[in-house]
């Protein structure tokens, strides 16, 4: 029987406290009970009594689990492999403190080493903060990050020393690292996301100064509608509907974008903007505007 981190810590806690403990009988604990017959089931709870403590100790020892763990044991796969039966019990992603950076126009330098433009390179957050740059651009999608120099309407938005940062995603680079970088970076911070409810609501993100959006003035509503993934719009709407409503009442530029998105049910991916080299504009962060008043 394999345990997850929460189950292991609970069983270790029972041993340490030496008191009767009730846990909600979810699927994981039901599987544990069915497999090991430790504890007793009463209604929707699994109850571990004092008499079960030695059984729990034996189970953990036989299966290679420690009787006590520290939080650092779960901090990385290397730590987990040293103290736990499976390295996959680590709670942090391998790339939790690492991010992917690149420049488009100029090489950049770290510790007197020059890094060429147009190449995505991995750094930890502390290293990235040592790189001299006046502007960073957080990009949502990996393919656009890798090919950003080929998107002419995007590249003309950037300062010569700008750094691009991949936001991160499930199974690749953690978003934790890119957020830490945004929080600590001292220059201008720009966001470029899909044009959908989630992307538009990045306006007002406390760690962004500017957001890049498509310039739709010269495009017909029918063309926009043909590019939209309406199912994505409706998937995101419950979470972001109140945000869109607030934007309709805000400054004129943001109001027009929110109205357009709501009226046409728009969710246009970055890759579509890139494929058609759509002209882009920059809007100042809502919170920046409020603070300036």
PASEBA-1860 file (N, C-alpha, C; in nm, 3 decimals):
! residues 293
1> XXXXXXXX> 0.084/-0.120/0.000/0.000/0.000/0.000/0.088/0.125/0.000 ~ 0.075/0.210/-0.102/0.152/0.333/-0.111/0.075/0.447/-0.045 ~ 0.146/0.527/0.031/0.087/0.642/0.097/0.119/0.770/0.022 ~ 0.029/0.869/0.030/0.066/1.002/-0.016/0.123/1.080/0.103 ~ 0.170/1.202/0.075/0.235/1.279/0.181/0.140/1.304/0.298 ~ 0.015/1.339/0.270/-0.080/1.371/0.376/-0.106/1.249/0.466 ~ -0.118/1.131/0.404/-0.141/1.010/0.483/-0.020/0.978/0.570 ~ 0.099/0.988/0.513/0.220/0.959/0.590/0.232/1.052/0.710
9> XXXXXXXX> 0.211/1.181/0.689/0.225/1.277/0.798/0.119/1.254/0.905 ~ 0.000/1.215/0.864/-0.106/1.187/0.962/-0.070/1.065/1.046 ~ -0.021/0.957/0.984/0.016/0.838/1.059/0.134/0.867/1.152 ~ 0.229/0.947/1.105/0.341/0.985/1.191/0.292/1.069/1.309 ~ 0.194/1.154/1.285/0.137/1.238/1.391/0.067/1.153/1.497 ~ -0.004/1.049/1.451/-0.073/0.959/1.544/0.028/0.891/1.636 ~ 0.140/0.845/1.577/0.245/0.782/1.657/0.302/0.880/1.758 ~ 0.330/1.002/1.715/0.391/1.103/1.802/0.299/1.144/1.915
17> XXXXXXXX> 0.170/1.168/1.883/0.076/1.218/1.983/0.021/1.108/2.073 ~ 0.018/0.985/2.021/-0.031/0.870/2.099/-0.172/0.893/2.153 ~ -0.259/0.945/2.068/-0.400/0.966/2.106/-0.489/0.912/1.994 ~ -0.610/0.879/2.031/-0.708/0.833/1.933/-0.737/0.945/1.832 ~ -0.745/0.908/1.704/-0.758/1.009/1.597/-0.864/0.967/1.497 ~ -0.949/1.063/1.458/-1.051/1.041/1.356/-1.009/1.111/1.227 ~ -1.022/1.043/1.114/-0.997/1.106/0.984/-1.117/1.081/0.893 ~ -1.145/1.179/0.805/-1.255/1.163/0.710/-1.224/1.046/0.616
25> XXXXXXXX> -1.324/0.963/0.592/-1.305/0.841/0.514/-1.320/0.871/0.365 ~ -1.217/0.937/0.310/-1.214/0.957/0.165/-1.162/0.834/0.096 ~ -1.143/0.844/-0.034/-1.101/0.728/-0.113/-0.965/0.675/-0.068 ~ -0.871/0.767/-0.041/-0.737/0.726/0.000/-0.736/0.647/0.129 ~ -0.809/0.697/0.230/-0.814/0.627/0.357/-0.897/0.499/0.347 ~ -0.996/0.497/0.263/-1.073/0.373/0.241/-0.983/0.265/0.182 ~ -0.899/0.305/0.085/-0.805/0.210/0.026/-0.705/0.160/0.130 ~ -0.661/0.250/0.218/-0.567/0.211/0.323/-0.632/0.109/0.416
33> XXXXXXXX> -0.752/0.137/0.457/-0.822/0.044/0.548/-0.847/-0.091/0.481 ~ -0.894/-0.089/0.357/-0.922/-0.214/0.286/-0.795/-0.298/0.270 ~ -0.681/-0.231/0.250/-0.556/-0.302/0.227/-0.491/-0.352/0.356 ~ -0.496/-0.269/0.462/-0.418/-0.300/0.583/-0.503/-0.340/0.703 ~ -0.633/-0.309/0.699/-0.724/-0.340/0.809/-0.673/-0.283/0.942 ~ -0.621/-0.163/0.935/-0.578/-0.092/1.056/-0.680/0.018/1.084 ~ -0.726/0.027/1.210/-0.829/0.121/1.246/-0.967/0.059/1.237 ~ -1.068/0.141/1.256/-1.207/0.093/1.244/-1.291/0.199/1.175
41> XXXXXXXX> -1.382/0.154/1.094/-1.468/0.244/1.018/-1.598/0.265/1.093 ~ -1.632/0.391/1.114/-1.760/0.427/1.173/-1.823/0.537/1.090 ~ -1.925/0.501/1.015/-1.990/0.598/0.927/-1.893/0.649/0.821 ~ -1.870/0.779/0.820/-1.781/0.840/0.721/-1.645/0.874/0.778 ~ -1.607/0.805/0.885/-1.478/0.829/0.949/-1.400/0.699/0.966 ~ -1.268/0.712/0.962/-1.177/0.603/0.997/-1.114/0.642/1.129 ~ -1.128/0.555/1.230/-1.082/0.587/1.364/-0.961/0.501/1.398 ~ -0.853/0.569/1.438/-0.733/0.501/1.484/-0.728/0.513/1.636
49> XXXXXXXX> -0.734/0.399/1.705/-0.728/0.399/1.851/-0.586/0.377/1.901 ~ -0.571/0.384/2.033/-0.440/0.364/2.094/-0.384/0.227/2.055 ~ -0.470/0.127/2.048/-0.426/-0.009/2.015/-0.375/-0.022/1.872 ~ -0.402/0.079/1.788/-0.358/0.073/1.648/-0.217/0.131/1.628 ~ -0.162/0.196/1.730/-0.035/0.267/1.712/0.077/0.170/1.676 ~ 0.087/0.058/1.746/0.192/-0.038/1.713/0.173/-0.097/1.573 ~ 0.049/-0.115/1.533/0.021/-0.164/1.398/0.069/-0.062/1.293 ~ 0.045/0.065/1.321/0.089/0.171/1.230/0.241/0.173/1.221
57> XXXXXXXX> 0.309/0.162/1.338/0.455/0.158/1.339/0.507/0.043/1.253 ~ 0.448/-0.074/1.272/0.493/-0.192/1.196/0.470/-0.172/1.046 ~ 0.356/-0.116/1.011/0.326/-0.092/0.869/0.430/0.001/0.807 ~ 0.460/0.111/0.876/0.556/0.207/0.822/0.695/0.145/0.808 ~ 0.740/0.073/0.910/0.873/0.014/0.907/0.885/-0.091/0.798 ~ 0.786/-0.176/0.785/0.789/-0.283/0.684/0.793/-0.226/0.543 ~ 0.723/-0.113/0.523/0.713/-0.054/0.389/0.816/0.055/0.362 ~ 0.911/0.071/0.453/1.021/0.164/0.429/0.992/0.309/0.457
65> XXXXXXXX> 0.883/0.338/0.531/0.849/0.476/0.565/0.912/0.511/0.700 ~ 0.961/0.633/0.717/1.015/0.674/0.848/0.903/0.695/0.949 ~ 0.934/0.674/1.076/0.834/0.697/1.181/0.814/0.846/1.208 ~ 0.909/0.927/1.164/0.897/1.072/1.177/0.967/1.136/1.057 ~ 0.915/1.249/1.013/0.973/1.321/0.899/0.978/1.469/0.930 ~ 1.073/1.537/0.867/1.079/1.682/0.871/1.031/1.736/0.736 ~ 0.989/1.862/0.734/0.936/1.920/0.612/1.038/1.919/0.500 ~ 1.167/1.932/0.536/1.271/1.932/0.433/1.279/1.799/0.359
73> XXXXXXXX> 1.229/1.690/0.423/1.231/1.560/0.356/1.144/1.560/0.231 ~ 1.049/1.652/0.224/0.958/1.660/0.111/0.993/1.774/0.015 ~ 1.104/1.845/0.042/1.133/1.968/-0.031/1.184/1.946/-0.172 ~ 1.245/1.831/-0.199/1.294/1.802/-0.333/1.296/1.652/-0.353 ~ 1.306/1.611/-0.479/1.311/1.467/-0.505/1.437/1.403/-0.447 ~ 1.546/1.478/-0.445/1.669/1.425/-0.388/1.654/1.400/-0.239 ~ 1.597/1.497/-0.166/1.572/1.478/-0.023/1.475/1.362/0.000 ~ 1.369/1.356/-0.078/1.270/1.250/-0.061/1.332/1.113/-0.086
81> XXXXXXXX> 1.417/1.102/-0.187/1.480/0.974/-0.219/1.572/0.928/-0.106 ~ 1.622/1.023/-0.028/1.715/0.990/0.081/1.643/0.936/0.204 ~ 1.516/0.975/0.223/1.447/0.942/0.349/1.315/0.869/0.330 ~ 1.258/0.873/0.209/1.126/0.817/0.185/1.132/0.706/0.080 ~ 1.030/0.620/0.074/1.032/0.510/-0.023/1.027/0.556/-0.168 ~ 0.969/0.674/-0.193/0.956/0.723/-0.331/0.995/0.869/-0.340 ~ 1.080/0.902/-0.438/1.117/1.042/-0.460/0.999/1.127/-0.502 ~ 0.892/1.061/-0.553/0.775/1.135/-0.602/0.688/1.188/-0.489
89> XXXXXXXX> 0.725/1.158/-0.364/0.652/1.217/-0.251/0.694/1.361/-0.226 ~ 0.795/1.407/-0.298/0.835/1.548/-0.286/0.719/1.637/-0.327 ~ 0.699/1.746/-0.253/0.585/1.833/-0.279/0.617/1.945/-0.377 ~ 0.746/1.975/-0.396/0.783/2.082/-0.487/0.825/2.025/-0.622 ~ 0.789/2.097/-0.728/0.831/2.057/-0.862/0.983/2.069/-0.873 ~ 1.041/1.990/-0.962/1.185/1.994/-0.982/1.231/2.135/-1.018 ~ 1.148/2.207/-1.094/1.183/2.342/-1.138/1.116/2.450/-1.054 ~ 1.085/2.420/-0.927/1.009/2.512/-0.844/1.074/2.650/-0.833
97> XXXXXXXX> 1.205/2.656/-0.826/1.275/2.785/-0.811/1.352/2.822/-0.938 ~ 1.315/2.764/-1.050/1.388/2.788/-1.175/1.293/2.842/-1.281 ~ 1.346/2.929/-1.367/1.263/2.986/-1.473/1.341/2.991/-1.604 ~ 1.266/3.012/-1.710/1.323/3.014/-1.844/1.324/3.158/-1.894 ~ 1.444/3.207/-1.930/1.462/3.345/-1.976/1.522/3.348/-2.116 ~ 1.502/3.459/-2.185/1.571/3.485/-2.310/1.565/3.634/-2.339 ~ 1.652/3.679/-2.425/1.644/3.814/-2.480/1.620/3.801/-2.630 ~ 1.575/3.908/-2.692/1.551/3.907/-2.837/1.656/3.988/-2.911
105> XXXXXXXX> 1.688/4.105/-2.857/1.772/4.199/-2.931/1.920/4.196/-2.894 ~ 1.948/4.193/-2.765/2.085/4.205/-2.719/2.124/4.086/-2.633 ~ 2.253/4.048/-2.631/2.298/3.948/-2.534/2.288/4.006/-2.393 ~ 2.282/3.920/-2.295/2.284/3.967/-2.157/2.395/3.893/-2.083 ~ 2.428/3.943/-1.964/2.546/3.893/-1.894/2.512/3.854/-1.751 ~ 2.573/3.745/-1.706/2.563/3.703/-1.567/2.699/3.648/-1.526 ~ 2.755/3.701/-1.419/2.888/3.658/-1.371/2.992/3.662/-1.483 ~ 2.988/3.770/-1.561/3.082/3.796/-1.670/3.072/3.695/-1.784
113> XXXXXXXX> 2.965/3.621/-1.786/2.940/3.528/-1.897/2.832/3.589/-1.986 ~ 2.857/3.598/-2.115/2.761/3.651/-2.210/2.668/3.540/-2.260 ~ 2.539/3.570/-2.263/2.439/3.476/-2.314/2.376/3.536/-2.440 ~ 2.373/3.459/-2.547/2.327/3.514/-2.675/2.175/3.535/-2.676 ~ 2.128/3.628/-2.757/1.982/3.647/-2.770/1.918/3.531/-2.845 ~ 1.787/3.523/-2.833/1.704/3.426/-2.907/1.725/3.281/-2.864 ~ 1.774/3.261/-2.743/1.790/3.126/-2.689/1.730/3.122/-2.549 ~ 1.635/3.033/-2.524/1.579/3.017/-2.391/1.680/2.948/-2.299
121> XXXXXXXX> 1.709/3.010/-2.185/1.811/2.960/-2.093/1.752/2.954/-1.952 ~ 1.785/2.849/-1.881/1.730/2.826/-1.747/1.819/2.889/-1.639 ~ 1.754/2.959/-1.544/1.824/3.019/-1.431/1.739/2.999/-1.306 ~ 1.804/3.003/-1.188/1.722/3.011/-1.068/1.688/3.159/-1.045 ~ 1.596/3.186/-0.954/1.544/3.322/-0.937/1.654/3.418/-0.893 ~ 1.739/3.376/-0.800/1.845/3.464/-0.752/1.941/3.502/-0.865 ~ 1.973/3.406/-0.952/2.060/3.436/-1.066/1.992/3.536/-1.160 ~ 1.866/3.513/-1.188/1.793/3.599/-1.281/1.789/3.743/-1.233
129> XXXXXXXX> 1.779/3.762/-1.101/1.771/3.898/-1.046/1.904/3.972/-1.054 ~ 2.012/3.902/-1.082/2.142/3.966/-1.099/2.165/4.016/-1.241 ~ 2.079/3.975/-1.335/2.094/4.015/-1.475/2.044/4.159/-1.491 ~ 2.123/4.243/-1.555/2.083/4.382/-1.576/1.986/4.392/-1.692 ~ 1.867/4.443/-1.663/1.764/4.465/-1.765/1.668/4.570/-1.713 ~ 1.615/4.652/-1.802/1.521/4.756/-1.760/1.376/4.712/-1.776 ~ 1.355/4.596/-1.838/1.218/4.554/-1.870/1.212/4.401/-1.880 ~ 1.108/4.342/-1.823/1.082/4.200/-1.843/0.940/4.182/-1.894
137> XXXXXXXX> 0.920/4.079/-1.975/0.788/4.049/-2.030/0.753/3.905/-1.995 ~ 0.648/3.888/-1.919/0.599/3.756/-1.881/0.507/3.703/-1.991 ~ 0.541/3.587/-2.049/0.466/3.531/-2.162/0.398/3.402/-2.119 ~ 0.271/3.390/-2.153/0.190/3.276/-2.105/0.226/3.144/-2.170 ~ 0.244/3.143/-2.302/0.257/3.017/-2.375/0.401/2.990/-2.418 ~ 0.443/2.866/-2.401/0.582/2.829/-2.425/0.622/2.847/-2.571 ~ 0.537/2.808/-2.667/0.577/2.819/-2.807/0.599/2.964/-2.846 ~ 0.513/3.053/-2.799/0.532/3.195/-2.831/0.660/3.247/-2.765
145> XXXXXXXX> 0.687/3.204/-2.643/0.812/3.243/-2.577/0.932/3.202/-2.664 ~ 0.931/3.079/-2.714/1.045/3.028/-2.790/1.060/3.095/-2.926 ~ 0.947/3.141/-2.985/0.950/3.198/-3.120/0.920/3.348/-3.120 ~ 0.929/3.412/-3.005/0.885/3.551/-2.991/0.953/3.646/-3.089 ~ 1.079/3.621/-3.122/1.152/3.710/-3.213/1.094/3.709/-3.353 ~ 1.014/3.607/-3.386/0.952/3.599/-3.518/0.818/3.672/-3.525 ~ 0.769/3.718/-3.410/0.643/3.791/-3.405/0.678/3.940/-3.409 ~ 0.678/3.996/-3.528/0.726/4.133/-3.548/0.649/4.234/-3.466
153> XXXXXXXX> 0.516/4.222/-3.464/0.435/4.319/-3.390/0.458/4.311/-3.240 ~ 0.506/4.197/-3.194/0.541/4.184/-3.053/0.680/4.241/-3.025 ~ 0.776/4.205/-3.107/0.915/4.244/-3.080/0.934/4.396/-3.082 ~ 0.853/4.468/-3.161/0.869/4.614/-3.165/0.817/4.681/-3.037 ~ 0.750/4.605/-2.951/0.703/4.659/-2.824/0.813/4.667/-2.719 ~ 0.927/4.603/-2.744/1.026/4.581/-2.640/1.141/4.681/-2.642 ~ 1.197/4.707/-2.526/1.321/4.782/-2.516/1.437/4.691/-2.559 ~ 1.549/4.750/-2.599/1.662/4.668/-2.648/1.712/4.564/-2.547
161> XXXXXXXX> 1.708/4.598/-2.415/1.762/4.505/-2.315/1.655/4.421/-2.248 ~ 1.536/4.415/-2.307/1.425/4.343/-2.245/1.457/4.194/-2.231 ~ 1.409/4.137/-2.121/1.416/3.993/-2.099/1.275/3.935/-2.106 ~ 1.261/3.822/-2.176/1.134/3.750/-2.179/1.139/3.640/-2.074 ~ 1.027/3.620/-2.007/1.017/3.519/-1.902/0.899/3.428/-1.934 ~ 0.924/3.299/-1.942/0.812/3.205/-1.960/0.739/3.192/-1.827 ~ 0.607/3.209/-1.830/0.528/3.209/-1.706/0.538/3.077/-1.631 ~ 0.550/2.967/-1.704/0.551/2.835/-1.642/0.417/2.767/-1.659
169> XXXXXXXX> 0.417/2.637/-1.643/0.294/2.560/-1.658/0.311/2.422/-1.600 ~ 0.200/2.349/-1.593/0.201/2.216/-1.532/0.302/2.125/-1.600 ~ 0.389/2.065/-1.519/0.484/1.968/-1.570/0.606/2.027/-1.638 ~ 0.617/2.162/-1.643/0.734/2.222/-1.710/0.808/2.308/-1.606 ~ 0.789/2.438/-1.610/0.849/2.527/-1.512/0.739/2.579/-1.419 ~ 0.770/2.586/-1.291/0.671/2.628/-1.194/0.640/2.777/-1.208 ~ 0.512/2.811/-1.194/0.475/2.953/-1.193/0.526/3.022/-1.066 ~ 0.560/2.945/-0.963/0.613/3.006/-0.839/0.737/3.089/-0.868
177> XXXXXXXX> 0.825/3.035/-0.953/0.950/3.105/-0.981/0.926/3.235/-1.056 ~ 0.840/3.233/-1.158/0.816/3.355/-1.234/0.748/3.462/-1.148 ~ 0.662/3.420/-1.056/0.598/3.517/-0.966/0.701/3.579/-0.871 ~ 0.790/3.495/-0.816/0.897/3.548/-0.729/0.981/3.649/-0.805 ~ 1.012/3.618/-0.929/1.093/3.708/-1.011/1.021/3.840/-1.032 ~ 0.893/3.834/-1.066/0.814/3.956/-1.085/0.812/4.041/-0.958 ~ 0.794/3.975/-0.844/0.784/4.048/-0.717/0.911/4.128/-0.686 ~ 1.025/4.074/-0.726/1.153/4.134/-0.686/1.219/4.218/-0.793
185> XXXXXXXX> 1.175/4.206/-0.918/1.240/4.279/-1.027/1.215/4.428/-1.013 ~ 1.320/4.510/-1.035/1.309/4.653/-1.012/1.270/4.737/-1.132 ~ 1.268/4.679/-1.252/1.234/4.755/-1.372/1.088/4.740/-1.412 ~ 1.059/4.772/-1.536/0.922/4.764/-1.586/0.882/4.618/-1.608 ~ 0.760/4.584/-1.564/0.712/4.446/-1.571/0.587/4.441/-1.659 ~ 0.595/4.364/-1.766/0.488/4.359/-1.866/0.434/4.216/-1.873 ~ 0.305/4.204/-1.895/0.243/4.073/-1.913/0.183/4.060/-2.052 ~ 0.199/3.942/-2.113/0.138/3.913/-2.244/0.075/3.776/-2.235
193> XXXXXXXX> -0.060/3.772/-2.246/-0.136/3.649/-2.223/-0.234/3.625/-2.338 ~ -0.302/3.512/-2.332/-0.412/3.489/-2.425/-0.516/3.599/-2.407 ~ -0.585/3.634/-2.517/-0.694/3.731/-2.505/-0.821/3.654/-2.473 ~ -0.838/3.625/-2.346/-0.956/3.555/-2.295/-0.987/3.613/-2.158 ~ -1.095/3.573/-2.093/-1.128/3.634/-1.963/-1.014/3.627/-1.863 ~ -0.945/3.513/-1.855/-0.833/3.502/-1.761/-0.721/3.597/-1.798 ~ -0.689/3.608/-1.927/-0.581/3.695/-1.971/-0.612/3.842/-1.949 ~ -0.734/3.884/-1.982/-0.771/4.024/-1.966/-0.772/4.063/-1.819
201> XXXXXXXX> -0.811/3.970/-1.733/-0.817/4.000/-1.590/-0.680/4.003/-1.525 ~ -0.574/3.980/-1.602/-0.440/4.003/-1.549/-0.416/4.153/-1.531 ~ -0.496/4.236/-1.600/-0.493/4.380/-1.572/-0.528/4.400/-1.425 ~ -0.444/4.472/-1.355/-0.466/4.489/-1.212/-0.381/4.395/-1.129 ~ -0.311/4.300/-1.194/-0.220/4.214/-1.119/-0.115/4.302/-1.052 ~ -0.096/4.284/-0.923/-0.011/4.378/-0.847/0.134/4.374/-0.889 ~ 0.177/4.269/-0.960/0.317/4.260/-0.999/0.341/4.298/-1.145 ~ 0.240/4.350/-1.213/0.254/4.391/-1.352/0.230/4.541/-1.366
209> XXXXXXXX> 0.314/4.608/-1.444/0.295/4.750/-1.470/0.213/4.774/-1.596 ~ 0.226/4.682/-1.693/0.164/4.699/-1.825/0.118/4.561/-1.873 ~ 0.014/4.560/-1.953/-0.027/4.438/-2.020/-0.035/4.464/-2.170 ~ 0.009/4.367/-2.249/0.004/4.378/-2.396/-0.124/4.310/-2.445 ~ -0.197/4.382/-2.529/-0.323/4.331/-2.583/-0.327/4.350/-2.734 ~ -0.407/4.270/-2.804/-0.422/4.288/-2.948/-0.497/4.417/-2.980 ~ -0.457/4.483/-3.087/-0.525/4.603/-3.133/-0.630/4.560/-3.235 ~ -0.757/4.561/-3.194/-0.863/4.508/-3.277/-0.939/4.614/-3.356
217> XXXXXXXX> -0.892/4.737/-3.357/-0.968/4.846/-3.419/-0.994/4.824/-3.568 ~ -0.896/4.762/-3.636/-0.909/4.747/-3.781/-0.959/4.608/-3.822 ~ -1.012/4.533/-3.728/-1.056/4.397/-3.757/-1.206/4.384/-3.742 ~ -1.266/4.307/-3.828/-1.411/4.291/-3.826/-1.453/4.195/-3.715 ~ -1.571/4.215/-3.657/-1.622/4.123/-3.554/-1.630/3.979/-3.604 ~ -1.662/3.960/-3.731/-1.673/3.824/-3.785/-1.538/3.753/-3.785 ~ -1.433/3.828/-3.818/-1.299/3.769/-3.817/-1.260/3.729/-3.675 ~ -1.286/3.817/-3.580/-1.253/3.787/-3.441/-1.328/3.662/-3.393
225> XXXXXXXX> -1.455/3.658/-3.430/-1.538/3.544/-3.387/-1.486/3.413/-3.445 ~ -1.438/3.417/-3.569/-1.388/3.295/-3.633/-1.259/3.246/-3.568 ~ -1.186/3.335/-3.502/-1.061/3.297/-3.436/-1.083/3.253/-3.291 ~ -1.200/3.278/-3.238/-1.223/3.258/-3.095/-1.252/3.111/-3.063 ~ -1.207/3.070/-2.945/-1.242/2.938/-2.891/-1.351/2.962/-2.786 ~ -1.474/2.959/-2.833/-1.587/2.995/-2.748/-1.598/2.905/-2.625 ~ -1.562/2.778/-2.640/-1.569/2.687/-2.525/-1.477/2.731/-2.412 ~ -1.360/2.786/-2.447/-1.267/2.836/-2.345/-1.329/2.957/-2.275
233> XXXXXXXX> -1.394/3.044/-2.352/-1.458/3.162/-2.293/-1.559/3.119/-2.186 ~ -1.644/3.023/-2.219/-1.748/2.981/-2.124/-1.690/2.901/-2.007 ~ -1.580/2.831/-2.029/-1.515/2.761/-1.919/-1.460/2.859/-1.816 ~ -1.408/2.971/-1.863/-1.346/3.069/-1.773/-1.446/3.168/-1.714 ~ -1.559/3.185/-1.778/-1.653/3.291/-1.742/-1.697/3.287/-1.595 ~ -1.733/3.171/-1.538/-1.778/3.173/-1.398/-1.678/3.236/-1.303 ~ -1.551/3.213/-1.325/-1.447/3.265/-1.236/-1.420/3.414/-1.260 ~ -1.431/3.459/-1.386/-1.387/3.594/-1.420/-1.499/3.690/-1.460
241> XXXXXXXX> -1.623/3.647/-1.447/-1.734/3.732/-1.490/-1.739/3.863/-1.412 ~ -1.721/3.857/-1.280/-1.727/3.980/-1.201/-1.613/4.075/-1.238 ~ -1.497/4.018/-1.270/-1.383/4.100/-1.313/-1.416/4.173/-1.443 ~ -1.475/4.101/-1.539/-1.512/4.164/-1.667/-1.616/4.274/-1.645 ~ -1.711/4.251/-1.555/-1.813/4.352/-1.527/-1.749/4.478/-1.471 ~ -1.651/4.462/-1.383/-1.582/4.578/-1.327/-1.506/4.654/-1.436 ~ -1.448/4.580/-1.531/-1.372/4.646/-1.637/-1.462/4.726/-1.729 ~ -1.584/4.678/-1.750/-1.678/4.752/-1.833/-1.701/4.892/-1.775
249> XXXXXXXX> -1.692/4.902/-1.642/-1.716/5.030/-1.575/-1.588/5.112/-1.555 ~ -1.473/5.060/-1.600/-1.346/5.126/-1.573/-1.307/5.220/-1.685 ~ -1.178/5.247/-1.702/-1.131/5.343/-1.801/-1.173/5.302/-1.942 ~ -1.178/5.396/-2.035/-1.238/5.375/-2.166/-1.174/5.262/-2.245 ~ -1.041/5.255/-2.246/-0.975/5.150/-2.324/-1.010/5.011/-2.271 ~ -0.999/4.993/-2.141/-1.029/4.863/-2.082/-1.177/4.830/-2.096 ~ -1.259/4.931/-2.083/-1.403/4.911/-2.097/-1.438/4.857/-2.234 ~ -1.375/4.912/-2.338/-1.404/4.867/-2.475/-1.359/4.722/-2.496
257> XXXXXXXX> -1.245/4.686/-2.440/-1.198/4.548/-2.454/-1.290/4.450/-2.383 ~ -1.331/4.486/-2.262/-1.420/4.398/-2.187/-1.556/4.384/-2.256 ~ -1.608/4.495/-2.309/-1.736/4.490/-2.381/-1.725/4.400/-2.503 ~ -1.617/4.416/-2.579/-1.596/4.337/-2.699/-1.588/4.188/-2.665 ~ -1.513/4.157/-2.560/-1.499/4.017/-2.520/-1.633/3.957/-2.480 ~ -1.711/4.032/-2.403/-1.841/3.981/-2.358/-1.940/3.966/-2.472 ~ -1.945/4.066/-2.558/-2.042/4.064/-2.668/-2.016/3.953/-2.768 ~ -1.888/3.926/-2.797/-1.854/3.826/-2.898/-1.808/3.694/-2.837
265> XXXXXXXX> -1.810/3.682/-2.703/-1.764/3.561/-2.634/-1.625/3.521/-2.682 ~ -1.529/3.612/-2.669/-1.397/3.592/-2.728/-1.299/3.524/-2.632 ~ -1.227/3.428/-2.688/-1.112/3.367/-2.622/-1.014/3.333/-2.734 ~ -0.922/3.425/-2.761/-0.829/3.412/-2.873/-0.690/3.384/-2.818 ~ -0.633/3.273/-2.859/-0.506/3.230/-2.804/-0.390/3.311/-2.862 ~ -0.281/3.319/-2.786/-0.162/3.391/-2.831/-0.111/3.337/-2.964 ~ -0.118/3.206/-2.981/-0.067/3.145/-3.104/-0.142/3.197/-3.227 ~ -0.271/3.226/-3.211/-0.349/3.281/-3.323/-0.304/3.424/-3.355
273> XXXXXXXX> -0.277/3.502/-3.253/-0.227/3.639/-3.274/-0.093/3.635/-3.345 ~ -0.007/3.544/-3.303/0.125/3.527/-3.362/0.114/3.484/-3.508 ~ 0.029/3.386/-3.534/0.016/3.331/-3.670/-0.024/3.438/-3.771 ~ -0.103/3.538/-3.725/-0.151/3.643/-3.816/-0.079/3.776/-3.794 ~ 0.027/3.775/-3.714/0.107/3.896/-3.688/0.017/4.015/-3.653 ~ -0.074/3.993/-3.559/-0.171/4.095/-3.521/-0.101/4.210/-3.447 ~ -0.137/4.331/-3.483/-0.083/4.450/-3.418/-0.120/4.449/-3.269 ~ -0.027/4.495/-3.185/-0.047/4.493/-3.041/-0.039/4.634/-2.983
281> XXXXXXXX> -0.102/4.651/-2.866/-0.094/4.778/-2.793/-0.062/4.747/-2.647 ~ -0.025/4.849/-2.572/0.003/4.833/-2.430/-0.096/4.915/-2.348 ~ -0.147/4.855/-2.241/-0.234/4.925/-2.147/-0.169/4.924/-2.009 ~ -0.176/5.038/-1.941/-0.120/5.046/-1.807/-0.206/4.966/-1.710 ~ -0.141/4.903/-1.615/-0.208/4.825/-1.512/-0.311/4.911/-1.440 ~ -0.426/4.854/-1.412/-0.534/4.925/-1.343/-0.488/4.978/-1.209 ~ -0.419/4.892/-1.130/-0.378/4.934/-0.996/-0.277/5.049/-1.002 ~ -0.193/5.050/-1.107/-0.099/5.161/-1.124/-0.175/5.290/-1.146
289> XXXXX> -0.280/5.285/-1.230/-0.361/5.403/-1.258/-0.428/5.454/-1.130 ~ -0.481/5.361/-1.050/-0.548/5.401/-0.926/-0.451/5.470/-0.830 ~ -0.330/5.412/-0.818/-0.231/5.467/-0.725/-0.182/5.605/-0.767 ~ -0.193/5.634/-0.899/-0.145/5.762/-0.950/-0.244/5.875/-0.924 ~ -0.367/5.840/-0.889/-0.470/5.943/-0.871/-0.460/6.007/-0.732
END
